[in-house]
Amino acid sequence: MKLIVIESPGKRETIQKYLGKDYLVMSSKGHVRDLPQKTFGVDLTKNFEPKYEILPDKKSVIEDIKEKAKKADQVLLATDPDREGEAIAWHLAYCLGIDPSSKCRIVFNEISKSAVEKALLSPRPIDLNLVDAQQARRILDRIMGYKLSPILCKKIRPRLSAGRVQSVALRLVVDREKEIEKFVPEEYWNVNVLLKKNNQSLTFKSALVEYKNKKVKLTKKEEVDSVLENLKIASYIVSSLKKTKTKSKAPAPFTTSTMQQDALNKLNMSLKRTTQAAQQLYEGIELPNEGKIAFITYIRTDSVRISDDAVKMAREHILTKYGEKYLPKQPNVFHVKENAQDAHEAIRPISLARTPESIKDIAPSDAYKLYKLIYERFVACQMAEAEYDNVTAQIKANECTFKSVGKTLTFAGWTGAYKVVESVEKDEKEENTKLPSLEEGEVLNLVEIKPEQKFTKPPSRYTEATLVKAMEEKGIGRPATYAPTVTVLASRQYTEKDGKYIKPTELGRSVTGFLENYFNKMINVTFTAYMETKLDEIAENNLEWQKVIDDFWKSFKDLLVNANFKAYVSPKPEPIETDILCDKCGHKMVIREGKYGKFLGCSNFPNCKNIMPYNEPTAPKGICPECGKEVLQKKSKKGKIFYSCSGYPDCKFMSWDIPTGEKCPECGAYLVKKGKKIICSNSSCKYVKE
């Protein structure tokens, strides 16, 4: 019997089924050994020697694997095919007494029978360069987290944390918010005309592009009035027609980040939902009469490379389903970006024979939708270019020149399988319009002149997808860290959601401000990207991991000393008085900040030491019928929800139901929402409306 140790329990059943009774597949359930949970665990005086411990909840797991390993003819470590997986294999080898230089390691990029069987034919030693790269990352993060977080707790408030990647991602969010706040809108005007040909009902839009032979830029109404005056008695004549043909190339297959971005933009799926669905598809979904079946290749990748077998599979599928015209003469090849690890393939289906439709009624909804997206993107990546006919018409009207652009799809190509979501704001795009057949010198009929006042817009806040995209473009983190980084910012209450957008909290801004003042040399985009390249060099056997840590520590320790002794200590915020009365002495309760966040304490402290939980008021729920201000949802000391005027204490209005701000047409009392109905707050009045 041969023992195969994998990382995730989710794929154990699938691999066991492929290998049969001569193999036993066991799961380590992730990491088994790590730096200590409650102590620093890195000896700064002994070349950064780490002290590893078996994780408390993995001791029984290791004992079980050890027992089976003693009886096995061979033990093979088949953890995930990345640096972290390599490090887990190394820790397992240590725990099981396996020589890491022996051929004990196998890897596969997809959980298919053929991939697993192929991996068994070529076991190799554990790659210690990959292990060292992961070890260096872990120690770097431990040094920064353990040394920096206590200073934040001391200088700002308790229970704060900082991280090498998370703090830079937070800075991106804060810097964007500052850009938005500093932004000053500038006025500009668009002038469009609606035109049509004689005896035709089709109208089309044309935009003003030149005025008096100069490129137009209208910034105030006086300039617009001058243009409109010029157009009063104008004839609209087609002055030039330009017809061209254009092509668009197929998009590359998905990487981790592009999959996350498209899942949000197309499916409105958060990073968390996308990650969970992708994990299900990679590990396997239970199918009737087949058991657990895996659908896609490994999900943490920054590569757009696909195997020769996968290219062949895609081309055969395209030829069969779409026809020869949709198949390019040579396979499409995509450029792998310079800083990509390129350890394994792009994300793709294992088999195109398993269509999305075949699992629509079986798989969880998110898994089905994500699989459809991955499937269609992969097929499209090997399809022919899409082709378009383009017509650009220039129309003269006195001293004004208007332009209309028509773009018609003449051959769908890859767009027949996959549609790209436009990322550019609609107002900023050159608008495509449907044009009638036009000829130079033709006179057109004016239907309407449409001047439109506009204002420039500030940059948008990040969404989860655009923050991941920014992190990838700037070289911050790697595929496995994108989703956890964005998630931890929210869990630490450094960021919050405004609809789908991410904005920093006051706490997030305070933390970023402090780090900018005292750790700007290292907590910035440039340095973080530089450290990622150094980790890559360790993985490629070009650099010793201890030297990378040493260079970092020499600079970082000086910043720590400076911040610890010179940094300003934030004063404790003044308590905020509430309208809640202390149930022990009758004084008003106040909002205070403590080690675990906000709480209610008696204003009569220290004579009365009563405290109660504090619940943040929610967003405005209604309109105060007495003063017109917003009404907030609150909780009483007994946990009952009520609605109170935000103008307290000047206005003491409160209600157990949500006030609409309107008066009852029958008795004059204020109206409230009750379920799906609006009723009168006067119990003796029977007024009701849907």
Legacy VTK file of the C-alpha trace (Angstrom):
# vtk DataFile Version 3.0
C-alpha trace
ASCII
DATASET POLYDATA
POINTS 690 float
0.000 0.000 0.000
1.242 3.492 -0.917
0.284 6.540 1.141
-0.526 9.821 -0.633
-0.755 12.898 1.633
-2.672 15.838 0.154
-3.443 19.258 1.570
-7.215 19.745 1.377
-9.743 17.194 2.658
-12.151 18.376 -0.036
-10.311 16.498 -2.786
-9.393 13.337 -0.850
-12.418 11.353 -2.018
-11.885 12.290 -5.677
-8.198 11.290 -5.711
-8.877 8.079 -3.735
-11.439 7.091 -6.347
-8.910 7.623 -9.146
-6.129 5.620 -7.430
-8.050 2.622 -6.111
-7.359 0.159 -3.305
-3.557 0.023 -3.717
-3.316 3.592 -2.427
-4.469 5.360 0.733
-5.118 9.098 0.415
-4.964 11.198 3.598
-5.282 14.950 4.120
-3.089 17.210 6.259
-6.015 19.676 6.353
-3.711 22.545 5.421
-0.668 23.662 7.393
0.598 21.280 10.081
3.583 23.248 11.435
4.109 26.989 11.811
5.713 29.686 13.923
4.329 29.743 17.511
0.893 31.272 17.929
1.664 33.175 21.138
5.378 33.991 20.908
7.635 35.634 18.328
9.365 32.439 17.195
12.228 34.012 15.193
15.751 34.307 16.625
17.036 37.640 15.346
20.519 36.917 16.723
20.955 33.503 15.037
20.530 34.298 11.368
16.735 34.587 11.763
16.362 30.963 12.736
12.632 30.108 12.966
11.149 28.015 15.725
8.392 25.844 14.277
5.717 24.026 16.254
3.060 21.533 15.279
-0.227 23.419 15.318
-2.334 22.400 18.355
-5.295 21.259 16.253
-3.041 19.209 13.938
-1.334 16.987 16.508
-3.893 14.207 16.115
-3.791 14.608 12.301
0.000 14.119 12.307
-0.283 11.093 14.615
-2.842 9.471 12.290
-0.644 10.075 9.222
2.419 8.738 11.099
0.609 5.502 11.975
-0.383 4.900 8.356
3.080 5.933 7.087
4.724 3.194 9.202
2.711 0.560 7.344
3.079 2.079 3.876
5.493 0.860 1.211
5.976 4.442 0.015
4.864 7.907 1.182
4.275 10.604 -1.434
3.502 14.230 -0.550
0.970 15.722 -2.974
0.216 19.129 -1.466
-0.782 22.061 -3.699
1.492 23.020 -6.631
2.717 26.375 -5.308
5.268 27.731 -2.825
2.939 27.325 0.111
2.171 23.748 -0.903
5.892 23.044 -1.231
6.462 24.404 2.288
3.634 22.237 3.691
5.235 19.183 2.040
8.569 20.128 3.680
6.944 20.422 7.124
5.175 17.082 6.605
8.485 15.458 5.616
10.026 16.741 8.859
7.133 15.422 10.967
7.171 12.015 9.230
10.950 11.645 9.210
11.186 11.693 5.400
14.380 12.878 3.708
13.319 15.962 1.650
16.025 15.141 -0.925
14.376 11.777 -1.644
11.806 11.422 -4.407
8.852 12.003 -2.097
7.056 14.885 -3.823
4.451 14.778 -6.602
2.424 17.633 -8.079
-0.550 17.902 -10.399
-2.245 21.000 -11.740
-5.677 19.432 -12.030
-7.533 16.705 -10.166
-8.159 14.379 -13.072
-7.317 10.667 -13.319
-4.771 11.241 -16.076
-3.039 14.123 -14.245
-2.760 12.186 -10.970
-1.490 9.030 -12.704
1.062 11.078 -14.664
2.309 12.702 -11.439
2.880 9.280 -9.876
5.310 8.430 -12.686
7.632 11.347 -11.877
8.142 11.895 -8.127
10.898 14.399 -7.271
12.694 15.812 -4.222
11.120 18.725 -2.358
12.188 21.997 -3.993
14.014 23.743 -1.143
14.265 26.997 -3.104
10.463 27.241 -3.150
10.402 26.309 0.544
12.941 29.032 1.348
10.914 31.629 -0.596
7.800 30.759 1.417
9.800 30.624 4.647
11.247 34.088 3.960
7.739 35.477 3.316
6.453 33.951 6.560
9.353 35.330 8.630
9.119 38.773 7.018
5.425 38.914 7.823
6.025 37.675 11.386
8.711 40.319 12.045
6.589 43.140 10.693
3.394 41.983 12.385
4.921 41.278 15.809
7.130 44.364 15.935
4.807 46.905 14.363
1.370 45.950 15.696
2.232 46.652 19.382
3.331 50.181 18.440
0.000 50.788 16.691
-1.804 49.506 19.788
0.216 51.819 22.004
0.001 54.932 19.852
-3.512 54.665 18.394
-5.712 52.136 20.189
-5.654 48.503 21.421
-6.128 45.400 19.252
-4.755 46.836 16.012
-2.586 45.032 13.499
-0.326 45.905 10.585
0.998 43.743 7.781
3.535 43.960 4.993
0.899 43.627 2.249
-2.343 44.540 4.051
-1.037 47.955 5.165
-0.022 48.867 1.602
-3.407 47.722 0.240
-5.062 49.902 2.899
-2.901 52.815 1.825
-4.185 52.425 -1.739
-7.758 52.741 -0.432
-6.923 55.750 1.759
-4.954 57.519 -0.981
-7.861 57.079 -3.389
-10.233 58.577 -0.814
-7.919 61.587 -0.431
-7.907 62.048 -4.222
-11.697 62.059 -4.219
-11.873 64.577 -1.369
-9.382 66.951 -3.022
-11.051 66.697 -6.400
-12.564 69.933 -7.731
-15.178 69.338 -10.456
-14.687 71.284 -13.672
-17.573 72.320 -15.867
-17.688 71.222 -19.487
-20.354 71.010 -22.170
-21.195 68.543 -24.903
-23.174 69.631 -27.937
-24.858 66.839 -29.870
-27.326 66.942 -32.723
-29.911 64.369 -33.751
-30.002 63.974 -37.529
-31.824 61.887 -40.111
-31.953 61.321 -43.852
-34.881 62.504 -45.920
-37.941 60.248 -45.649
-36.269 57.972 -43.069
-37.408 57.467 -39.490
-33.956 56.428 -38.201
-32.283 59.225 -36.256
-28.653 59.188 -35.232
-26.523 61.250 -32.894
-23.533 63.317 -33.940
-21.124 65.022 -31.521
-19.484 68.444 -31.946
-15.711 67.941 -32.323
-14.494 71.177 -33.992
-15.547 74.822 -33.921
-13.944 77.411 -36.199
-11.367 74.825 -37.311
-10.174 74.135 -33.757
-10.741 71.099 -31.579
-13.673 71.993 -29.381
-13.502 72.255 -25.598
-16.496 74.058 -24.175
-16.136 74.993 -20.511
-18.891 77.553 -19.957
-22.362 78.417 -21.169
-21.247 81.565 -23.016
-19.123 79.404 -25.339
-22.062 77.043 -25.889
-24.353 79.978 -26.725
-21.846 81.098 -29.374
-21.968 77.620 -30.964
-25.776 77.517 -30.855
-25.942 80.933 -32.505
-23.690 79.612 -35.277
-26.051 76.660 -35.810
-29.265 78.686 -36.099
-29.479 78.656 -39.885
-26.926 75.932 -40.633
-27.230 73.144 -43.187
-25.906 69.734 -42.111
-23.773 68.283 -44.900
-21.789 65.024 -44.868
-18.260 66.357 -45.495
-16.330 63.066 -45.274
-16.865 59.356 -44.840
-14.143 56.974 -43.679
-14.779 53.244 -43.876
-12.367 50.803 -42.219
-12.260 47.215 -41.058
-10.900 46.355 -37.607
-10.266 43.187 -35.647
-10.068 42.384 -31.938
-7.975 39.586 -30.531
-9.288 36.923 -28.192
-8.725 37.541 -24.448
-6.243 35.444 -22.476
-7.556 32.636 -20.247
-8.177 33.485 -16.597
-5.571 34.098 -13.932
-6.687 34.306 -10.296
-7.080 38.070 -10.397
-8.817 38.329 -13.785
-11.252 35.601 -12.709
-12.025 37.532 -9.510
-12.507 40.763 -11.460
-14.835 39.237 -14.059
-16.843 37.377 -11.415
-17.597 40.695 -9.692
-18.227 42.690 -12.876
-20.343 40.059 -14.650
-21.834 37.968 -11.850
-21.768 40.457 -8.952
-19.928 37.831 -6.870
-17.749 39.038 -3.994
-14.162 37.845 -3.555
-15.292 35.504 -0.806
-18.038 33.913 -2.918
-15.746 33.625 -5.935
-12.979 31.996 -3.893
-15.395 29.502 -2.341
-16.968 28.597 -5.692
-13.556 28.215 -7.353
-12.376 25.945 -4.529
-15.456 23.746 -5.006
-14.835 23.481 -8.734
-11.161 22.623 -8.188
-11.704 20.051 -5.422
-14.788 18.446 -6.906
-18.592 18.505 -6.932
-20.763 15.458 -6.197
-22.450 14.191 -9.376
-25.144 11.490 -9.540
-23.684 8.025 -10.286
-20.165 9.453 -10.610
-19.219 10.651 -7.145
-17.049 13.728 -6.675
-15.717 15.201 -9.927
-13.244 18.104 -10.280
-13.984 20.636 -13.013
-11.130 23.161 -13.242
-7.359 23.387 -12.895
-5.508 24.931 -9.938
-7.065 28.247 -8.916
-4.091 30.244 -7.597
-2.093 31.296 -10.624
-0.735 34.403 -12.329
0.039 32.616 -15.602
-1.891 32.751 -18.895
-0.042 29.720 -20.257
-2.032 26.603 -21.186
-0.729 23.129 -22.009
-0.497 21.685 -25.523
-3.155 19.114 -24.607
-5.511 21.876 -23.468
-4.946 23.841 -26.691
-5.732 20.713 -28.711
-8.903 20.123 -26.667
-10.061 23.713 -27.244
-9.380 23.647 -30.993
-11.265 20.375 -31.469
-14.228 21.787 -29.522
-14.248 25.026 -31.566
-14.087 23.160 -34.872
-16.973 20.877 -33.856
-19.254 23.494 -32.287
-18.494 26.690 -34.232
-16.919 25.585 -37.514
-13.645 26.072 -39.350
-14.027 29.834 -39.767
-13.870 30.307 -35.997
-10.588 28.398 -35.690
-7.356 30.383 -36.242
-4.687 28.710 -38.367
-2.256 28.679 -35.453
-3.110 28.434 -31.715
-3.328 31.760 -29.881
-0.365 32.334 -27.557
-0.478 34.859 -24.725
2.344 36.833 -23.145
3.104 35.967 -19.531
3.775 39.206 -17.657
7.305 39.856 -16.475
6.800 39.403 -12.726
4.550 36.320 -12.988
5.673 33.182 -11.174
4.295 31.108 -14.092
4.416 27.994 -11.909
1.456 26.343 -13.603
-1.303 26.888 -16.123
-4.048 29.452 -16.349
-7.433 28.554 -14.842
-9.337 26.390 -17.325
-11.827 23.502 -17.499
-10.323 20.035 -17.147
-12.651 18.720 -19.859
-14.791 20.670 -22.317
-17.038 17.611 -22.558
-18.419 18.647 -19.156
-20.453 21.641 -20.240
-21.871 24.206 -17.799
-25.382 23.148 -18.813
-24.664 19.586 -17.696
-24.266 20.719 -14.069
-26.718 23.623 -13.991
-29.291 21.765 -11.906
-26.725 19.852 -9.829
-23.962 22.228 -8.755
-24.408 25.099 -6.273
-25.538 28.265 -8.066
-22.269 30.181 -7.612
-20.197 27.198 -8.756
-22.310 26.793 -11.897
-22.128 30.497 -12.797
-18.378 30.671 -12.218
-17.754 27.473 -14.183
-19.736 28.894 -17.111
-17.562 32.021 -17.019
-14.300 30.007 -16.904
-15.521 27.603 -19.602
-16.544 30.347 -22.028
-13.387 32.393 -21.447
-11.194 29.347 -22.113
-12.997 28.438 -25.337
-12.846 32.070 -26.494
-9.102 32.312 -25.868
-8.416 29.922 -28.766
-10.952 31.373 -31.221
-10.462 33.614 -34.246
-10.457 37.407 -34.073
-13.760 39.289 -34.108
-14.178 41.531 -37.176
-15.953 44.897 -37.520
-16.925 47.364 -40.224
-16.370 50.923 -39.028
-17.816 54.094 -40.514
-16.743 57.553 -39.351
-18.866 60.380 -40.723
-17.947 64.061 -40.410
-20.785 66.534 -40.826
-20.241 70.258 -41.423
-22.722 72.848 -40.169
-21.470 76.418 -40.763
-18.267 76.669 -38.677
-19.063 73.527 -36.671
-17.886 69.985 -37.392
-19.756 67.018 -35.949
-18.667 63.383 -35.908
-20.597 60.109 -35.786
-19.027 56.686 -35.417
-20.740 53.481 -36.475
-19.277 50.067 -35.665
-20.909 46.901 -36.965
-19.869 43.374 -36.027
-19.357 41.447 -39.275
-17.829 38.268 -37.833
-18.346 37.302 -34.203
-15.144 35.298 -33.782
-14.356 34.828 -30.097
-17.253 37.100 -29.039
-19.548 34.258 -30.084
-18.415 32.438 -26.937
-17.610 35.229 -24.495
-18.559 38.867 -23.927
-16.182 41.370 -22.354
-17.565 43.860 -19.821
-16.624 47.424 -20.730
-14.434 48.908 -17.994
-14.508 52.500 -19.265
-17.179 54.852 -17.948
-19.970 55.357 -20.490
-19.654 59.155 -20.506
-15.963 58.955 -21.411
-16.314 56.580 -24.379
-16.639 57.619 -27.996
-20.244 56.665 -28.487
-21.050 54.060 -31.113
-24.279 54.697 -33.004
-26.259 52.988 -35.747
-25.782 54.951 -38.960
-27.887 54.899 -42.114
-26.207 54.559 -45.496
-24.581 57.957 -46.118
-22.841 59.656 -49.054
-20.383 62.556 -49.117
-22.099 65.854 -49.914
-25.465 64.581 -48.705
-27.638 67.096 -46.843
-29.223 65.798 -43.638
-32.276 66.949 -41.697
-31.858 68.362 -38.204
-34.179 66.785 -35.644
-32.848 68.358 -32.442
-29.857 70.218 -30.979
-28.924 68.864 -27.537
-26.476 70.929 -25.460
-25.578 69.145 -22.222
-23.822 70.571 -19.178
-21.474 68.136 -17.424
-18.856 68.122 -14.710
-15.673 66.115 -14.515
-15.853 63.235 -12.059
-13.396 62.232 -9.350
-11.709 58.848 -9.601
-13.997 56.039 -8.432
-13.460 54.286 -5.128
-12.053 50.798 -5.414
-14.332 47.800 -5.633
-12.986 44.435 -4.535
-12.246 43.683 -8.193
-10.456 46.944 -8.981
-8.441 46.769 -5.740
-7.248 43.274 -6.684
-6.411 44.586 -10.162
-4.409 47.469 -8.685
-2.538 45.109 -6.350
-1.655 42.859 -9.276
-0.568 45.718 -11.544
1.597 47.254 -8.817
3.183 43.932 -7.849
1.721 43.845 -4.324
1.139 40.304 -3.083
0.566 37.215 -5.187
-2.523 35.241 -6.359
-2.940 33.389 -3.053
-2.903 36.645 -1.045
-5.299 38.926 -2.956
-8.599 37.765 -1.455
-7.297 37.300 2.140
-5.735 40.783 2.076
-8.944 42.528 0.998
-10.948 40.460 3.500
-8.692 41.253 6.475
-9.002 45.017 5.865
-12.752 44.723 6.360
-12.516 42.327 9.317
-10.126 44.720 11.093
-12.617 47.543 10.452
-10.035 49.483 8.462
-12.407 49.590 5.490
-16.156 49.418 4.976
-18.495 48.999 2.035
-20.512 51.772 0.421
-22.622 49.702 -1.942
-20.056 47.743 -3.948
-17.325 50.297 -3.258
-14.652 50.140 -0.536
-13.917 53.197 1.569
-11.585 53.641 4.548
-12.954 54.038 8.048
-11.598 56.732 10.364
-9.599 53.997 12.051
-8.148 52.919 8.703
-7.132 56.497 7.961
-5.520 56.890 11.375
-3.493 53.709 10.932
-2.393 54.710 7.425
-1.466 58.215 8.586
0.692 56.837 11.384
2.434 54.343 9.099
3.057 57.059 6.489
4.682 59.282 9.099
6.993 56.698 10.640
7.281 53.733 8.239
6.922 55.323 4.824
10.305 53.923 3.761
8.938 50.360 3.860
5.165 50.499 3.851
4.693 51.744 0.324
3.955 50.266 -3.088
7.523 50.435 -4.417
9.177 48.689 -1.476
6.479 46.008 -1.223
6.790 45.189 -4.945
10.590 45.138 -4.546
10.298 42.584 -1.737
8.117 40.366 -3.935
10.859 40.326 -6.580
13.389 39.360 -3.900
11.171 36.445 -2.859
11.029 35.413 -6.527
14.821 35.476 -6.661
14.975 33.148 -3.637
12.590 30.748 -5.403
14.784 30.816 -8.505
17.907 29.978 -6.464
19.526 33.356 -7.079
19.480 34.624 -3.504
19.820 33.372 0.080
16.677 33.942 2.123
18.630 35.025 5.232
20.225 37.905 3.297
16.822 39.192 2.207
15.589 39.172 5.822
18.830 40.729 7.097
18.688 43.638 4.631
15.085 44.249 5.613
15.712 44.044 9.366
18.685 46.470 9.368
16.428 49.262 8.089
13.219 48.247 9.812
14.603 48.124 13.361
15.696 51.786 13.167
12.199 52.821 12.107
10.756 50.867 15.041
12.972 52.672 17.547
12.103 56.073 16.075
8.351 55.385 16.060
8.352 53.923 19.554
10.009 56.913 21.174
8.989 59.842 18.998
5.535 59.011 17.730
2.639 61.006 19.085
0.254 59.067 21.295
-3.364 59.557 20.264
-5.435 60.851 23.167
-8.415 58.779 24.228
-11.552 60.157 22.583
-13.880 62.140 24.787
-16.957 60.133 25.870
-20.107 60.925 23.867
-23.321 61.466 25.799
-26.395 59.434 24.788
-30.091 59.606 25.675
-29.932 56.170 27.317
-30.341 56.276 31.116
-28.329 54.145 33.506
-30.582 51.459 34.991
-28.664 51.613 38.292
-28.400 55.327 39.104
-30.425 57.170 36.447
-27.541 59.200 35.006
-27.052 59.305 31.241
-24.865 56.656 29.633
-21.911 57.763 27.507
-20.069 56.055 24.637
-16.509 55.120 25.617
-13.634 53.357 23.818
-12.077 50.292 25.443
-9.772 47.417 24.623
-12.536 45.604 22.762
-14.081 48.625 21.042
-16.967 50.902 21.987
-19.217 50.361 25.009
-21.718 52.309 27.118
-20.534 53.481 30.516
-22.316 55.514 33.163
-21.516 59.247 33.158
-21.552 59.027 36.969
-18.293 57.023 36.940
-16.460 56.330 39.263
-19.433 56.580 41.643
-21.345 54.213 39.339
-19.430 51.595 37.326
-22.356 50.288 35.290
-21.537 49.363 31.676
-23.657 48.075 28.775
-22.998 46.905 25.207
-23.024 49.625 22.578
-24.705 49.109 19.213
-23.767 51.508 16.438
-26.811 53.349 15.063
-27.656 52.144 11.583
-28.124 54.251 8.475
-31.020 56.755 8.417
-34.362 54.934 8.406
-36.898 57.708 8.042
-37.765 61.384 8.461
-38.599 63.058 11.757
-42.183 64.420 11.563
-41.350 67.143 14.080
-38.137 68.728 12.723
-37.556 67.044 9.348
-34.142 65.583 10.213
-33.108 61.974 9.623
-34.345 59.276 11.989
-31.890 56.589 13.118
-32.522 53.026 14.212
-31.309 52.367 17.766
-31.613 49.736 20.464
-32.927 50.249 23.972
-31.033 48.863 26.968
-33.336 45.829 26.797
-32.423 45.228 23.145
-35.693 46.534 21.660
-35.396 48.501 18.410
-36.741 52.049 18.293
-36.353 55.068 16.003
-34.918 58.331 17.284
-34.362 61.754 15.718
-30.740 62.453 14.759
-31.310 65.994 16.055
-31.365 64.846 19.696
-31.180 66.510 22.226
-32.723 69.533 20.447
-35.469 67.256 19.121
-36.580 64.406 21.386
-38.825 62.605 18.882
-38.842 58.786 19.094
-41.075 56.062 17.714
-41.318 52.259 17.805
-42.115 52.306 14.060
-40.339 53.998 11.131
-41.789 57.493 10.494
-42.206 58.536 6.851
-42.096 62.269 7.567
-45.604 62.686 6.156
-48.826 63.651 7.938
-51.985 61.574 7.964
-54.512 63.100 5.495
-57.384 62.160 7.828
-56.275 63.165 11.328
-52.951 65.013 10.914
-50.837 62.602 13.021
-47.535 61.351 11.564
-47.470 58.270 9.314
-45.276 55.205 9.929
-44.177 52.146 7.937
-45.639 48.879 9.196
-44.494 45.930 7.115
-45.499 46.664 3.512
-48.099 49.252 4.538
-48.118 52.855 5.708
-50.446 53.505 8.620
-51.315 56.352 10.942
-49.418 56.514 14.251
-52.698 57.516 15.924
-54.115 54.159 17.065
-57.692 55.494 16.910
-57.269 56.487 13.229
-57.811 53.699 10.670
-55.908 55.304 7.739
-53.917 52.692 5.752
-52.260 52.659 2.311
-50.060 50.129 0.493
LINES 1 691
690 0 1 2 3 4 5 6 7 8 9 10 11 12 13 14 15 16 17 18 19 20 21 22 23 24 25 26 27 28 29 30 31 32 33 34 35 36 37 38 39 40 41 42 43 44 45 46 47 48 49 50 51 52 53 54 55 56 57 58 59 60 61 62 63 64 65 66 67 68 69 70 71 72 73 74 75 76 77 78 79 80 81 82 83 84 85 86 87 88 89 90 91 92 93 94 95 96 97 98 99 100 101 102 103 104 105 106 107 108 109 110 111 112 113 114 115 116 117 118 119 120 121 122 123 124 125 126 127 128 129 130 131 132 133 134 135 136 137 138 139 140 141 142 143 144 145 146 147 148 149 150 151 152 153 154 155 156 157 158 159 160 161 162 163 164 165 166 167 168 169 170 171 172 173 174 175 176 177 178 179 180 181 182 183 184 185 186 187 188 189 190 191 192 193 194 195 196 197 198 199 200 201 202 203 204 205 206 207 208 209 210 211 212 213 214 215 216 217 218 219 220 221 222 223 224 225 226 227 228 229 230 231 232 233 234 235 236 237 238 239 240 241 242 243 244 245 246 247 248 249 250 251 252 253 254 255 256 257 258 259 260 261 262 263 264 265 266 267 268 269 270 271 272 273 274 275 276 277 278 279 280 281 282 283 284 285 286 287 288 289 290 291 292 293 294 295 296 297 298 299 300 301 302 303 304 305 306 307 308 309 310 311 312 313 314 315 316 317 318 319 320 321 322 323 324 325 326 327 328 329 330 331 332 333 334 335 336 337 338 339 340 341 342 343 344 345 346 347 348 349 350 351 352 353 354 355 356 357 358 359 360 361 362 363 364 365 366 367 368 369 370 371 372 373 374 375 376 377 378 379 380 381 382 383 384 385 386 387 388 389 390 391 392 393 394 395 396 397 398 399 400 401 402 403 404 405 406 407 408 409 410 411 412 413 414 415 416 417 418 419 420 421 422 423 424 425 426 427 428 429 430 431 432 433 434 435 436 437 438 439 440 441 442 443 444 445 446 447 448 449 450 451 452 453 454 455 456 457 458 459 460 461 462 463 464 465 466 467 468 469 470 471 472 473 474 475 476 477 478 479 480 481 482 483 484 485 486 487 488 489 490 491 492 493 494 495 496 497 498 499 500 501 502 503 504 505 506 507 508 509 510 511 512 513 514 515 516 517 518 519 520 521 522 523 524 525 526 527 528 529 530 531 532 533 534 535 536 537 538 539 540 541 542 543 544 545 546 547 548 549 550 551 552 553 554 555 556 557 558 559 560 561 562 563 564 565 566 567 568 569 570 571 572 573 574 575 576 577 578 579 580 581 582 583 584 585 586 587 588 589 590 591 592 593 594 595 596 597 598 599 600 601 602 603 604 605 606 607 608 609 610 611 612 613 614 615 616 617 618 619 620 621 622 623 624 625 626 627 628 629 630 631 632 633 634 635 636 637 638 639 640 641 642 643 644 645 646 647 648 649 650 651 652 653 654 655 656 657 658 659 660 661 662 663 664 665 666 667 668 669 670 671 672 673 674 675 676 677 678 679 680 681 682 683 684 685 686 687 688 689
